[in-house]
Amino acid sequence: MSLPAAEPPDLAVSVRGLVKRFGRTTAVDGLDLDLPAASVLALLGPNGAGKTTTVEICEGVQRADAGTVRVLGRDPAGAPEALRARIGIMPQGGGAYPGVRAEEMLRVIAACAAHPLDVSWLTEVLGLGSCARIPYKRLSGGQQQRLALACAIVGRPELVFLDEPTAGMDPQGRRLVWELIDALRRDGVAVLLTTHLMEEAEALADQVVIVDRGRVVAQGSPAELTAGGDQQELRFRATPGMDLDDLAAALPNGYRAVETVAGRYLVQGRIDPSVLSVITAWCAGQGALADDVQIARRSLEDVFLDLTGKELRS
Amino acid sequence: MTASTGRFAPGTFAPRPGRGSLVRMLAAQSGTELRLALRNGEQLLLALLIPIVLLVGLTLLEVVPLPEPRVASVVPAVLALAVMSAAFTGQAIALGFDRRYGVVRRLAATALPRWLLVAGRLAAVLGLVAVQTVVLGALALTLGWRPQADGLGWAVLLVLLGCAAFGSLGILLGGSVRAEVVLAVANLIWFVLLFAGGIVIPAEQLPGPLGTVATWLPSGALAEGLRTALVDGQGPGTQPVLVLVGWAVLAAIVSVRTVKLR
C-alpha cells in the first residue's frame, strides 16, 4: 500500500499546473515551481512570459483559472489577512503617495507589522536618507525601487515576492539589493523574485525557473542549467595550419575542433583536465605551444537562446 | 553569489511576522494622509484658503444681500463649503492620484484590513475638517461671530454627517475612474454645488425648482441645517439629517460595487 506523497512542510511556495487566461491569451500555461524555505528562486524570462501574473497569483492578488497554489501551506486566493501578515511584497512599479517622503511611507508600512525593522536604519542603509525631504513622485526610478524593497522587508516577513527588484537601478544600487537578498536568505527568509537579467539570476538564485509564454522551459540551479556535455568550449592560439585530424582522433567522440581563423582554434565539448592534456599534448607533438587558452562556460543567456530562440531582454 | 553581506549583521532579517495593532495602523495611515493634505498647495487652497477668503469677503463686502449680522449667515455657508472641499473634492482627487501612484495597492498588500484602508482615509478627512473648523471658527469670532450656543451640538452632528455623505461620495468618485477624470469632475461638481447647490446662495433664494432640488443635495442639506443650528439655535429638523444620511448610504452601497482598492 502506498500513501500519497505528503507535501513537504518546508516549501514556502508550491505551484502545480497553474493556468491563467486573459480573454483569448493564455498568460500562464501549466506552470510548476517549488520554493523551499530560506532559499531564493528566480523566475527568469522575457517581458510577457507570465512572470508577474504568476507572482500575483501567489500573492493572492489575482486568481488562478486552474492548478493549485500553496503559499506558506495555504491557498493565497483573495490574499487573506493572516497570509498577508507573513509575506512581504514588492509590486512592479512600487507604490506610494505621490507627495510622501521615503521615511514617512516606510513608517506607514512598518506600522502594519507587529515587529518591524528599525525604519530610520533601513532608510539610511538603503541610501534613502539623502532624499529625506523629496516627495515620492520626484524620486529617481532607482530610489523608488529601493523604497519599494524596503516596504517589502520592513515587516520581517517569512517570504518575500520581489517583482523585478533591480529594474531601473544603477550598478551600485543593484549590488546593494543583491547583498540584501543574500542576507535575507542567510537569515531564513524565502525569496521569489522575477527578473529578465541573466546575471541577476545567476548571482542570486538557488533555483532558476526559465519561463517563456507561460511555460517552464528549463529549471535548475544556475550551475546545472549552464553545465552539460557540449555546453563548453575552449579557445587558444597556436601555429596556423596544424593538422586537426590527429586532434579529432585523440579527443573522445562528440567533440568538435576547428581552426576558426588562421592560428585560432576552437574545441567544443566538455572541457575537463584530461581533454586539456590531450590538446596540449597534440600541440606539443606539432612543435607548438597553446597560447591564450580560454575556457568559456555556457551562460544562462545561451541556455535561454537555445531553448526559446529569443533574446531575453526583449 | 555575492560574497559579503557585511552591511547586514546576521539575524537582522530573521523572520518575525505578525500584524500591527489596529490603532497604530489607523494612526499611521490617517496621520500621514492628513500631513500630506496640509503640505499640498492645491489641497490647502481648496480646503482653507478659499473658505477663508469667502468668510472675510462675504462678511465685509456687501456683494450678496444677507441679514445682519452678516458674519452669522456667512459662517454656516463657509463651514458647509469647507466640509465639501475636504471630504469630497480634496479626498476624491487625492484618492484618484494615490491609486495612480499605486499606494492603495501597496497598502492592500500589507496586513492592513481592507475596511481600515477606507476608515483611515475618512479619519484623515475628519482631522482636516477639525483643522478647518478651528481656523474658520477663530477667524469668524474675530469678525464678530457669536454663535447660538444651543445649536452648537447640532452643528457638530451636521458637520459629521456632512463628512460621511461627502466622504462617501469622494471615495466613490476617486476610487472608480481615472485620476484626470476625477480631477475634472470633482472640481466641476464643487463649483456647481457652491453656487447652485444651496451653499453661497441659500436654497430659498435660488430660482424656481433649483431651490427645491438644492434642499435634496448634500450641499443644500448641510448648509440649511447649519444655518438653522447656528443662526436660529435650533435643531435642523429631519429633512437635512435624512438627506445627508441618505447620500452617505447610497454612495457607500455604490462604492462597494465600483471602487477598486488597487
Interface residues (C-beta under 8 A of the other chain):
Chain A: E59 V61 A79 E81 R84 A85 R86 I87 I89 P91 G93 G94 G95 A96 Y97 P98 G99 V100 E104 M105 R107 V108 I109 A110 A111 C112 A113 A114 H115 P116 L117 V125 Y136 K137 A148 C151 I153 G155 R156 P157 E158 R175 L176 W178 E179 L180 D182 A183 L184 R186 D187 G188 V189 A203 L204
Chain B: M1 T2 S4 T5 R7 F8 P10 G11 T12 F13 A14 P15 R16 P17 G18 R19 G20 S21 R24 M25 A27 A28 Q29 T32 E33 R35 L36 R39 N40 F97 D98 R100 Y101 G102 V103 V104 R105 R106 L107 A108 A109 T110 A111 L112 P113 R262
